[in-house]
Amino acid sequence: MDSQTEIELQAAAFRRLQKHLMEDRTDAQNIDMMNLAGFCRNCLSRWYQEAANERGIDMDKTQAREIFYGMTMDEWKTNFQTDASPQKQAEFDVAFKENVADKA
């Protein structure tokens, strides 16, 4: 497989993951994803932002999230986010420290 085809396949897989999370599984909460997998939608949008910035494209966290989510964070939270139990929040604190805090 040539490198351009590989890039195109990777991009297609990313777009499918994004669609899956944003349309098919809006019930999958970010906190649950972070607690189980060590990443969430916000991580994906941050990685998108970092890739843009590395290529000289000026993009901030808010812009990246709106691109990834297809709406503002406030809209997403209103439409899809549920309250997290204190236990989930404590687990999130650990997962965030292990997976994001030192890498952001």
Contact map, one row per residue, 1 for C-alpha under 8 A:
11101100000000000000000000000000000000000000000000000000000000000000000000000000000000000000000000000000
11111100000000000000000000000000000000000000000000000000000000000000000000000000000000000000000000000000
11111110000000000000000000000000000000000000000000000000000000000000000000000000000000000000000000000000
01111111000000000000000000000000000000000000000000000000000000000000000000000000000000000000000000000000
11111111100000000000000000000000000000000000000000000000000000000000000000000000000000000000000000000000
11111111110000000000000000000000000000000000000000000000000000000000000000000000000000000000000000000000
00111111111000000000000000000000000000000000000000000000000000000000000000000000000000000000000000000000
00011111111100000000000000000000000000000000000000000000000000000000000000000000000000000000000000000000
00001111111110000000000000000000000000000000000000000000000000000000000000000000000000000000000000000000
00000111111111000000000000000000000000000000000000000000000000000000000000000000000000000000000000000000
00000011111111100000000000000000000000000000000000000000000000000000000000000000000000000000000000000000
00000001111111110000000000000000000000000000000000000000000000000000000000000000000000000000000000000000
00000000111111111000000000000000000000000000000000000000000000000000000000000000000000000000000000000000
00000000011111111100000000000000000000000000000000000000000000000000000000000000000000000000000000000000
00000000001111111110000000000000000000000000000000000000000000000000000000000000000000000000000000000000
00000000000111111111000000000000000000000000000000000000000000000000000000000000000000000000000000000000
00000000000011111111100000000000000000000000000000000000000000000000000000000000000000000000000000000000
00000000000001111111110000000000000000000000000000000000000000000001000000000000000000000000000000000000
00000000000000111111111100000000000000000000000000000000000000000000000000000000000000000000000000000000
00000000000000011111111110000000000000000000000000000000000000000000000000000000000000000000000000000000
00000000000000001111111111010000000000001000000000000000000000000000000000000000000000000000000000000000
00000000000000000111111111000000000000000000000000000000000000000000100000000000000000000000000000000000
00000000000000000011111111000000000000000000000000000000000000000000000000000000000000000000000000000000
00000000000000000011111111000000000000000000000000000000000000000000000000000000000000000000000000000000
00000000000000000001111111110000000000000000000000000000000000000000000000000000000000000000000000000000
00000000000000000000111111111000000000000000000000000000000000000000000000000001000000000000000000000000
00000000000000000000000011111000000000000000000000000000000000000000000000000001000000000000000000000000
00000000000000000000100011111101100000000000000000000000000000000000000000000000000000000000000000000000
00000000000000000000000001111111100000000000000000000000000000000000000000000000110000000000000000000000
00000000000000000000000000011111110000011100000000000000000000000000000000000000000000000000000000000000
00000000000000000000000000001111111000010000000000000000000000000000000000000000000100011001000000000000
00000000000000000000000000011111111100000000000000000000000000000000000000000000000000010000000000000000
00000000000000000000000000011111111111110000000000000000000000000000000000000000000000000000000000000000
00000000000000000000000000000111111111110000000000000000000000000000000000000000000000000001001100000000
00000000000000000000000000000011111111100000000000000000000000000000000000000000000000010011001000000000
00000000000000000000000000000001111111000000000000000000000000000000000000000000000000000000000000000000
00000000000000000000000000000000111111110000000000000000000000000000000000000000000000000000000000000000
00000000000000000000000000000000111111110000000000000000000000000000000000000000000000000000001101100000
00000000000000000000000000000000111011111111000000000000000000000000000000000000000000000000000000110000
00000000000000000000000000000110110011111111000000000000000000000000000000000000000000000000000000000000
00000000000000000000100000000100000000111111100000000000000000000001100000000000000000000000000000000000
00000000000000000000000000000100000000111111110000000000000000001000000000000000000000000000000000000000
00000000000000000000000000000000000000111111111000000000000000000000000000000000000000000000000000000000
00000000000000000000000000000000000000111111111100000000000000000001000000000000000000000000000000000000
00000000000000000000000000000000000000001111111110000000000010011011000000000000000000000000000000000000
00000000000000000000000000000000000000000111111111000000000010011000000000000000000000000000000000000000
00000000000000000000000000000000000000000011111111100000000000000000000000000000000000000000000000000000
00000000000000000000000000000000000000000001111111110000000000010000000000000000000000000000000000000000
00000000000000000000000000000000000000000000111111111000001110010000000000000000000000000000000000000000
00000000000000000000000000000000000000000000011111111100000000000000000000000000000000000000000000000000
00000000000000000000000000000000000000000000001111111110000000000000000000000000000000000000000000000000
00000000000000000000000000000000000000000000000111111111111000000000000000000000000000000000000000000000
00000000000000000000000000000000000000000000000011111111111000000000000000000000000000000000000000000000
00000000000000000000000000000000000000000000000001111111100000000000000000000000000000000000000000000000
00000000000000000000000000000000000000000000000000111111100000000000000000000000000000000000000000000000
00000000000000000000000000000000000000000000000000011111110000000000000000000000000000000000000000000000
00000000000000000000000000000000000000000000000000011111111000000000000000000000000000000000000000000000
00000000000000000000000000000000000000000000000000011001111100000000000000000000000000000000000000000000
00000000000000000000000000000000000000000000000010011000111110110000000000000000000000000000000000000000
00000000000000000000000000000000000000000000000010000000011111110000000000000000000000000000000000000000
00000000000000000000000000000000000000000000110010000000001111111000000000000000000000000000000000000000
00000000000000000000000000000000000000000000000000000000000111111100000100000000000000000000000000000000
00000000000000000000000000000000000000000000000000000000001111111110000000000000000000000000000000000000
00000000000000000000000000000000000000000000110110000000001111111111000000000000000000000000000000000000
00000000000000000000000000000000000000000100110000000000000011111111111110000000000000000000000000000000
00000000000000000000000000000000000000000000000000000000000001111111111110000000000000000000000000000000
00000000000000000000000000000000000000000000100000000000000000111111111000000000000000000000000000000000
00000000000000000100000000000000000000001001100000000000000000011111110000000000000000000000000000000000
00000000000000000000010000000000000000001000000000000000000000001111111110010000000000000000000000000000
00000000000000000000000000000000000000000000000000000000000000001111111100000000000000000000000000000000
00000000000000000000000000000000000000000000000000000000000000001110111110110000000000000000000000000000
00000000000000000000000000000000000000000000000000000000000001001100111111110000000000000000000000000000
00000000000000000000000000000000000000000000000000000000000000001100101111111000000000000000000000000000
00000000000000000000000000000000000000000000000000000000000000000000000111111100000000000000000000000000
00000000000000000000000000000000000000000000000000000000000000000000001111111110000000000000000000000000
00000000000000000000000000000000000000000000000000000000000000000000101111111111100000000000000000000000
00000000000000000000000000000000000000000000000000000000000000000000000011111111110000000000000000000000
00000000000000000000000000000000000000000000000000000000000000000000000001111111100000000000000000000000
00000000000000000000000000000000000000000000000000000000000000000000000000111111100000000000000000000000
00000000000000000000000001100000000000000000000000000000000000000000000000011111110000000000000000000000
00000000000000000000000000001000000000000000000000000000000000000000000000011111111000000000000000000000
00000000000000000000000000001000000000000000000000000000000000000000000000001001111100000000000000000000
00000000000000000000000000000000000000000000000000000000000000000000000000000000111110000000000000000000
00000000000000000000000000000010000000000000000000000000000000000000000000000000011111111000000000000000
00000000000000000000000000000000000000000000000000000000000000000000000000000000001111111000000000000000
00000000000000000000000000000000000000000000000000000000000000000000000000000000000111111100000000000000
00000000000000000000000000000000000000000000000000000000000000000000000000000000000111111110000000000000
00000000000000000000000000000011001000000000000000000000000000000000000000000000000111111111000000000000
00000000000000000000000000000010000000000000000000000000000000000000000000000000000111111111100000000000
00000000000000000000000000000000000000000000000000000000000000000000000000000000000001111111110000000000
00000000000000000000000000000000001000000000000000000000000000000000000000000000000000111111111000000000
00000000000000000000000000000010011000000000000000000000000000000000000000000000000000011111111100000000
00000000000000000000000000000000000000000000000000000000000000000000000000000000000000001111111110000000
00000000000000000000000000000000000000000000000000000000000000000000000000000000000000000111111111000000
00000000000000000000000000000000011001000000000000000000000000000000000000000000000000000011111111110000
00000000000000000000000000000000010001000000000000000000000000000000000000000000000000000001111111111000
00000000000000000000000000000000000000000000000000000000000000000000000000000000000000000000111111111100
00000000000000000000000000000000000001000000000000000000000000000000000000000000000000000000011111111100
00000000000000000000000000000000000001100000000000000000000000000000000000000000000000000000001111111110
00000000000000000000000000000000000000100000000000000000000000000000000000000000000000000000001111111111
00000000000000000000000000000000000000000000000000000000000000000000000000000000000000000000000111111111
00000000000000000000000000000000000000000000000000000000000000000000000000000000000000000000000011111111
00000000000000000000000000000000000000000000000000000000000000000000000000000000000000000000000000111111
00000000000000000000000000000000000000000000000000000000000000000000000000000000000000000000000000011111
